[in-house]
Amino acid sequence: MSTLSPAASVRQPAAATPMAFARAIEAAYRRNGRSPAGALHTAQITPSQMTENNGRITARQMETLSGAAMQELDDEALGAFSRRLPWGSYGMLARASITSPNLGIALKRWCRHHALLTDDIVLKVSTSGDSAAITVEEREPGKVGEFGLVHVLRNIHGLACWYVDSRIPLQGARFPFAAPPHVDAYGVMFPGPTLQFDAAQAEIRFDARYLVLPLRRDEKALNQMLQRALPLTVLQYRRDRLLVQQVRQALGNPAVASHVAESLAAAFNMSPRSLHRQLQEEGASLQQLKDEVRFERAKDLLLRTTKPIKQVAASSGFRNEKSFMRAFQDWVGISPAAFRSAA
């Protein structure tokens, strides 16, 4: 169903995928008594390139090579596991997950059903505080190998982005092996603030709020996607579906709350027009979010402090006590004083 396709940007070299991954696929052919010559030729990878210790190929070449290998070897795991994952295996997992109400349930279903295909690894989705993690535990440490672990994590991360049609930035990635000679490629494949090797197990981490996002794909979209290899270029999903939450968080910062749309848009590397449009697509508006943040701040001050109403109004971003009391009454249905007394 899917292939390795490193996240690319205009600043990244055209050829960033380690040749070591192509050699891992070549080894899978050899173990099956097959020749990889046809697939390598289709991917325009020459025999001399295959011998380059620190050689690189493009994302398109890797997609072509692994797509051909999956079908020729009838193994979507590309030799990573003790038994083949026949062509269509990952499509079956996707079909079992596509009806999930949100991303968290879809990923948990994917991981649970993956165990029916192979017992070489155990995939888990977990949360800790504000972070979510997808971990890959090897039954026999070292058996799956670098390429297999990278392949699994890239697949599930790419699928997660596709499910919610959103870029899901990583907070970090860990791997249970020493940093390889091509370690710089990991910054392209798993971009994030932290990258750790020699860890207990393979893992990617991201903001847990993505788990509650609804799936934006249906059976028709899945059928279309399964006709080709799933591109795992995370940056192809320019939109981040957590924009509402991120804007709300930024507005919650007293230093940012009074900023106009231009300042907020600049903080998210977009134009004010794009900010308003994307918020509208997510069913919100900047003014609505500003009001929500101000009222949540006011409620918190009313409940946790004994500050006079006038000070609560000023601390919540209202120009005066009168406008605050009128707005609070419209929003909550009772006056600030009554709200405080009822608590």
N, C-alpha and C positions, 0 to 999 in steps of 0.2 A: 504494500500500500504506500509506503513512504520511504524516503531516502534521506541521506545526510545532505543538508544544504546549508552551509554555514551562513550566519547572519552577515550581510554585506552592507557596506556603506561606501560612499564615494571616496572615502579616505583609506579604505582597505585595499590591498593589492588584489588584482583580478584573480590570481591563483593563491588561495589561502588554505585549501584543504590539504592536510599532510599526505604525502605519497604513501606513508606507512599504512593508511587506511585502504588504499588501493591494493597494497601488498597483502593486507589481511583478506581481502576478497579473492585475490589470486590464490592464496593458500587454501581457501574454502573450495575452490575449483579443484586444486590438486588432491585434496583429501577425498574428493568424490570421483577421482580418476578422470576428470574432465579438463579440457584446455580452455583457458580464459582468453585465448587469442581473439576470438570473434568479438567478445564484449569490449576488450581493450581497444580493438580497432574501431569499433563503433563510437567509443568515448574519445577517440583520437589521442590515445596514450601509447607512446612508442615503447619498445622493449628497453631502450637505453634510458628513458625517463624513469622506468620502474626501478632501476638500480641506483638512482640518485638518493643518497642518504637523507638529505634534507630537501628533497624535491617537493613541489606543490602542484596541485591541479586546481582547476576552477570548480565552483559549485555545480555548474552545468555538467562538467565532465563526471563529477562524482555521482550526480543524479542519473546520468546515462549509464554509467558503469554498474551501479548498484541495482538500478531498475532492470537491466538486462540479466544480471546475475540472479536476482530474485526469481525471475521467470525460468531461466535455464536450469538453475539448481532446484527450482521449486522449493525455495527456502527464504522466507522473508526475514529470517534472523541472520542470513548470510553466514551460516556456519558457527554462530556464537554459542549455540546450545547443543546438548547431547543428542537431541532429535530435531528434525526439520520442523519448521513452521511453514506448511504448504501455502502456496500462493492463495491469497484471500483470507488468511488467518486474521490479520489485523483489520481487514474490512469487516469480518464477523464481529470483532470486539467493538468496532465503531457502531455497527448496527445495534448492538446490545446496549450501547450507551447513549445513542442519539435522542432517545425519548426522555432522558433525565431532565428534571425541572431546573437544575442548575449545574454549574461546572463541578462543584465539589462532589456531587453524587455521580456525575458522569465519570470523573476520574477514579472514584472508588470502585465503580462497576468495572471499569477498564482493568484496574489492577487485580480485582478479584477474579475476573474471567481469564486474565493472562495466566493465572496459576493452572488453568485447565489445559493450557497449551504446553507448558514446560514447568518442571519443578527445579530447574537450575537456579532460578532467582525468585525472590519474593519482593513484589512491588507493594509499597504502602504509601498512603496519603495521610499526613498528620498535621496538626496545628499546635503551635506553641506561642501564646501571646498573639501578637499581630502577624506572625509569620506562618506560612504553610510550607510543608516540605514533601517532596516525592523522593522516597528512598528506594534503593535497589540493593537488597541483601543477597549475596552469593551463598548458595548452599555449600560450595567448596571454594573458598577464597582463592582467587587467581585463575579459576578455570574459565570463566567467561571472557576475561581479558579486556584490555583497554578499548579496543574497537567495539566489542559487544556492549559494554556499559555505556559508552558514548552514544552508540546507535539507539539504545533503549531510551535514554534520557532525552536525546534530541527528538525522537519520535513522539514521546508523550508531551513534551513541551510544545512542539509544533502543533500537535493535535489540539492541545488545550487552547492555543491561540486561535486556531481555526474554528473551534467550537463556539467561542464567544466573539469571534471576529474582532479581536483586540490584541494589541501588543501587550504581552505580560513580561515586564522587565524582571530580571532575576536579581535577587538580593545576594546570591552567592551560589557557589557550586563546590562540591567536594568529591574526591576520588580516592579509592583505596590502593593507589599505586604511586610510585615515585614520579616526579615531574619528568615527562619525556623530553627528548631533544627538541621536539616541535611544540614546546609548551606555549609559545606565543600564539599558536592557532587557537588555544582554548579561550583566549580573550575575545576572539571573534565568534566562536561557537557558543560560548557561555558568558556573554558580556555581563558584568556585574561588579560590585565593589570588592567582593572577596572571592578568592579562588584558592582552594586548599588541596594538597596532595598528601599521600600517606595517611589518609583518614580511615576511620573504621569501616565506612561503606560509601557507596556512591550516592549523591544527593544533590538536588537543586532546591532552592528556597525562593519564595516570592511572597508578595503581600497576600495575606489570608483573605482579604476582602474580595479577591477575584473569585473565590470559591462560591460566593452567593450569586454571582452574575448568571442570568438565564442564558441558555444556549440559543444562539441566533442562527442555527442551521437546522434544516429539516431533512427528511428522507430523500427528497428530490436533489437537494444540494449534495448530500452524501453520495448518491448514485453518480452524480457528475464528477465529484472529487475522486471517486474510486476508479474512474476511467484513466487516471494518470497518477503519477507519483505526487504525493503531497509535498509542496514546497515548504521547507522548514525554516525559511528565512523569516525570522521573527519581525525584523524591521519592515517587512512588507505590510504589516498591520500598523499603519501610521496612527490610527486612532487608538487612544487608551480609554477603555470603557470605565475607568475609575476617575474620570475627569471631575464628575460631580463631587465625589468624596475628596479629591485632592483640592479642589477649589474651596470646599467647605472647611477643610483643615487649614488652608492658607488664610482664610478669612477669620478663623478662630485665633490667629496670632494677632495680638493687639497692634503690632507694628505693621501689619498688612491689611487689617480689617478696613481701614479708611481709604485704601488704594482704589483707584478707578480701574475700569476694564483694561485700559492700556497697560498698566503696571502688572496686573494679574496675567494678562496674555503674554507679556514679555517673560514672566517667570516660568511659563510653560512652553516657551519657544514657539509661540503661534501668534497670529494676528488677532486683534480684538474681534474682528468679524468671524474668524474661525472659532474663537472661544464661545461667542454667543450661539453660533450654529451648532457646535457640538453639544453644548449644554441643552439646547432645544431638542436635539435628537435623543438626548437621554431623559427628556421630559422635565427639564428644569430651566430656570432662568437665573441670571446673576443676581437680580434684585430679590428673587425668592430665596436664594441661598443666603444673601446678606441678611434678610429678615429672619430666617431660621437661626442663623448664628447669633444674631443680636438677642432674640427671644430666649434661646437656650442659655445665653450668658446671663440674661436678666433673671430667669427662673433660678439659676444656680445661686446668684447673689441673694435673691429673696429668701431662699431656703437655708443657705449656709451662713449668712451673715445678718447682722442687725443694722446694716447701713440704711440711712434714710432713703426714701424713694427717690429723692432728687439725685443722690449720689449713685444709686443703682441705674438711673436713667443715663447719667453721664458716662458711667463705666461701660454701659451697654451700647454706646454709640449714638444715643438720641440727643437732639439739640437742646431739648428742654424737658422738664418734668411733665408739662401738660401734653405734649405730643406723645411722650412715652406712655402715659396713662391711657390716652385714647387708643393708641395702637395695641397696647396690651389687652385692653378690654375687648377689642375687635378680634384679637387672635385667640385668647384663652376663654373669653366669655364672662370673666369676672375681673375686678380691679386688682392691681398689684397687692394692695393691702389685704384684700379678701383672700387672695391666693396664698399669701404668707400666713394668714391666720388659720386657713384650712389645712395647712401642712401638719 
